[in-house]
Amino acid sequence: MLVTGTGTSTGKTWVGAQLLGAWRAGGHTVAARKPVQSYDPGLETTDADVLAAAAGEQPESVCPGHRWYEVPMAPPIAAELLGRPAFSVDDLVDELAWPGGVRYGLVEGVGGPRSPIASTGDTVALGEALKPDTVVLVAPTELGTINAVLLAASVLDDPVVFLNRYREGNPLHARNARWLRDRTGLDVVTDMDALVSRLS
C-alpha cells in the first residue's frame, strides 16, 4: 500500500509504523519502503528509522543509503542543493526491493501527493508506477481539513482517508468527519484500530 498525506507533518510515518506494528503483532510478515527521504540532520531519527523499527528491518533496507538527503527540503531540491545527481521516479521504483514472504508491504511518499519526490514527478507519479492495492491519505484533524482532504484525494486513486489526531469529543473533529463521509463519498476512518481492520 502507498501512504501519503495532505502535506508535511500530517503523521504519515506514525500511521505507517502503527499499521506495521499491528500486523507484526498479528503474526504477519511486513516490510516498509521509503524510496527517498530528506531530513533535518539535527534530529535523532528519520522516517526510515521509525519505519524500520516498526517493521523489524534495517533503516538502509527501508531507504537506500544513497537516497538519504540531509536537508529538510523536497528530495530533488535537496539533492540539487547538496550537489548530488538528479534522479527520476523510475529510478526510485527500480531500486525498490522486497524480501520474500511479505504479507503487507508499505511504501511512504514525501510531503503531500504533489510534493516533488524526484526530478520527474511526485507521489502521484510514484503511485501510478507502483499501482498499489490501497492508498492511505493521512490528514490532520483541524481547521482546513476538508479542503486539504478534497484537494489531495482528487489526485489519488480512491484513497482511504485517515483523520489523524482525531478526538470524538471535539465538535470540529466530529463535524469534519461527518461532512466528509456524508457529502463526499470518501472512505473516512478516525480510529487506528478501525484502520488496521479496514486495511486487513
DAGI-V273342 format. One record per pair of residues at least 24 apart in sequence whose C-alpha atoms are under 8 Angstrom apart, sorted by the first residue. I is the first residue (numbers start at 1). GAP is how many residues later the second one is. D is the distance in whole Angstrom. If there is no record, write none. Layout:
i = (I:I)
gap = (GAP:GAP)
d = (D:D)
This chain:
i = (1:1:1:1:1:1:1:1:1:2:2:2:2:2:2:2:2:2:3:3:3:3:3:3:3:3:4:4:4:4:4:4:4:4:4:4:4:5:5:5:5:5:5:5:5:6:6:6:6:6:6:6:6:6:7:7:7:7:7:8:8:8:9:10:10:10:10:11:11:11:11:12:12:13:13:13:13:14:15:15:16:16:16:17:17:17:17:18:18:19:20:20:20:20:21:21:22:23:23:24:28:28:28:29:29:29:29:30:30:30:30:30:30:31:31:31:31:31:31:31:31:31:31:32:32:32:32:32:33:33:33:33:33:33:33:33:34:34:34:34:34:35:35:35:35:35:35:35:35:35:35:35:36:36:36:36:36:36:36:36:37:37:37:37:37:37:38:38:38:38:38:38:38:38:38:39:39:39:39:39:39:40:40:40:41:41:74:74:74:74:74:75:75:75:76:76:76:76:86:86:87:87:87:88:88:88:88:89:89:89:89:89:89:89:89:90:93:93:93:112:113:113:113:124:124:134:134:134:135:135:136:136:136:137:137:138:138:138:139:139:140:140:140:141:141:141:141:142:142:143:145:146:146:158:159:159:160:160:160:160:161:161:161:161:162:162:162:162:162:163:163:163:163:164:166:166)
gap = (103:104:105:106:131:132:133:134:135:104:105:106:107:125:130:132:133:134:103:104:105:106:132:133:134:135:104:105:106:107:108:109:119:131:132:133:134:106:107:108:131:132:133:134:147:105:106:107:131:132:133:142:143:146:104:105:106:108:132:102:103:104:102:128:129:130:154:127:128:129:153:96:126:34:37:38:95:36:123:177:35:90:92:33:34:37:38:36:174:177:31:34:35:84:33:34:174:81:173:31:74:75:76:72:73:74:75:25:72:73:74:75:76:24:25:26:31:67:68:71:73:74:75:30:73:74:75:76:28:29:30:63:72:73:74:75:28:29:73:74:75:27:28:29:32:57:58:60:61:72:73:74:27:28:31:32:39:56:74:81:26:30:31:32:38:73:30:31:32:33:34:35:36:37:40:29:30:31:32:33:34:30:31:32:29:30:36:37:41:42:43:41:42:43:40:41:42:43:32:33:31:32:33:30:31:32:33:28:29:30:31:32:33:36:37:39:33:36:37:40:39:42:43:31:32:25:26:65:24:25:24:25:26:24:25:24:25:26:24:25:24:25:26:24:25:32:35:30:31:29:31:30:34:28:27:28:26:27:28:29:25:26:27:28:26:27:28:29:33:25:26:27:28:26:24:25)
d = (8:6:5:6:5:6:5:6:7:6:5:6:7:7:6:6:5:6:7:6:5:6:6:5:6:7:6:5:7:7:6:6:8:8:6:5:6:6:5:7:8:5:4:6:8:7:5:7:7:6:5:6:6:6:5:4:8:8:8:8:4:6:8:6:6:5:7:7:8:8:7:7:6:6:7:7:7:8:8:8:7:7:8:7:5:5:7:7:8:6:8:6:6:8:5:7:7:8:8:7:8:6:7:7:5:5:7:6:5:6:5:6:8:6:8:7:8:7:8:7:7:5:6:6:6:5:6:8:7:4:6:7:8:6:5:6:6:5:6:5:7:7:5:7:7:6:8:8:7:8:8:8:6:8:5:6:7:7:8:7:7:6:5:6:6:7:6:4:6:6:5:6:7:5:7:8:6:5:5:5:7:6:6:5:6:7:8:8:7:6:7:7:6:7:7:6:5:6:8:6:6:6:8:5:5:5:7:7:6:8:6:6:8:7:6:8:8:7:7:7:6:8:8:7:7:7:8:8:5:6:5:6:7:5:6:5:6:6:5:6:5:6:8:6:6:6:8:7:7:8:7:7:7:8:8:7:7:5:6:7:7:6:5:6:6:5:6:8:7:7:6:5:8:7:6:8)
